[in-house]
Amino acid sequence: MRDFFVDRLGFEIGAEVGNGPSFVTLDRDGQTIMLACRRSFGLRKRGWAAYFWVDDIESLLAEFRSRGAKLKGQIVDKAYGCREIIAVAPDGREIVFGERTETPTEQNR
């Protein structure tokens, strides 16, 4: 799973613990995800597993395509004021990247 985040989604390794490793921190655009690297968690393998805020969804989509990331469709405009793309991890979990399209004050009107 670590290699998916690094190779396909452009994260950088912050720290690794254990052989294999068993735990890593991964950084991208000022955000960090802490990832346990076990093979099985006994969790469902469908649905989103993580959500990241981004500033430029169009550029990110182009980057992910150039890295060969498996994506679930195109950019989708959501009714709650976000544009999103979904990357699909090797185990089927979805990693969502969203850009706000409205300011918080506009969302509350």
N, C-alpha and C positions, 0 to 999 in steps of 0.2 A: 504494500500500500504506500509506503514511503516513496518508492520510485515513481509511482503514478503522480503524486503531488509535485515532485521535483521535475521529472521529465516532461510530463504532459501539461501541468498547470503552472510551472515556473516558480514554485516555492523554493526557498533556500533553506538548507539544514541549519538549525540553530544549535541544537545539542542532541546527542545520542546517548542512550544508556543501555547497557547489556549487549549480549551477543545477538547479532541478527539484524538490527537492534530490537530490543523489546519495547522501547519508548523513544520518541523523538519530538522535538519542537521544530516547527516549520514556519518560516516567515515570508510574508509577501506584502508589499505596499503598506507597511506599518502595522500589519495584523499578524498575530501568531496563533497557530493551532497546535495543541498538544495531542499527539497521536499515539495510542497504544497499538503496537504492531503485532498483536496476536492474530492467528489465522481465523479464529472463529470467536464471536462474541455471544452467540446464541440470540442475536437480535434479528429482526426482520431485515431482509436484504433489499427491500424496495422502499421508496420514499427518500426525502432529503435527509442527509446526515449532518450537513453544515451549511451555513449561509454567510457569505462575505459581502460587505459593502465595497463598491468600487466607484471610481470617478469617471471612467471612460469605457463604457460597455462595448462600444464599437471596436476600439483598439484591442480590448481583451479578447473579443471574439476572433479577430484576425490572428492574434498571437496563438490562441488555443488551436486554431485550425492549422497553423504552420507547425505546431508541435505534435500534431496527429492525435489530439485529445478526442475521445468519443463524446459527442455532444448530443443532447436530446433536443433536436430541432434548432430553430433560429432564435433570435432575440424576441421575447414576448413582452408586450406592454400589459401590465397588470392594472386592475381597477384601483388598487391601493397606492398608486403613485410610484411604481417602480418599473424599470425595464430589466428583464432577467434573462440569463442564459444558464443552462444546466449542463454540467459535465458529469459523465457517468463513470464512476470508479470501476475497477476490474471486478469487484464483488457485487455490482449492481446498484450500490448506493449512489444517491444523487448529491452533488456538491453544487449549490446554487450561488451565483454571483449576481448581485443586484445594484443598479444605479437609481438613485432617487430622481424622479422627474418633477416633483413638486416640493416646495419648501414646507417645513412643518406647519407654518401658519396657514398656507393654502389647504393643507390636508385637514385642518380643523374647522374649516368654514362649513 
